[in-house]
């Protein structure tokens, strides 16, 4: 016991390093809502999709995440991306409506490229452990038909 008390700082430091290595190798813990999504692999990427109708609680969480998106930092966006996918809150919205809620997309298109010819758009939701994109697919009518999280 005296050894532990005398060396507690060193022990905690080593435990912290071991945890950091584990988190880096494993990819860190996923947001809790992500385990409710269907995961598929595309090369090195992991895609997380909603393949069922959302519950009322999931829909409420998605609406709240959509309202906070513009002012959120990248860590918060990483957590909110799964809630948005799980809730299907973007399905049926036009790109203009999405931009009103979420701001200018980070990937694939710019605000001035809105129109029926645009098929994909996306938002970066990266944290320090993984690159994560919230990807949005648009149909011929320019409305959202699919939303998923792409992690690599």
Protein Blocks (a to p, Z undefined) as FASTA:
>chain_A
ZZmmmmmmmmmmmmmmmmmmmmmmnnpaadfklmmpccddehjbccdddfbdcdfklmmm
mmmmmmmmmmpcfklmmmmmmmmmmnommgopafklmmmmnopafehpafklgcjklmbd
cddfbdfkbccdddddddfkopafbdcdddZZ
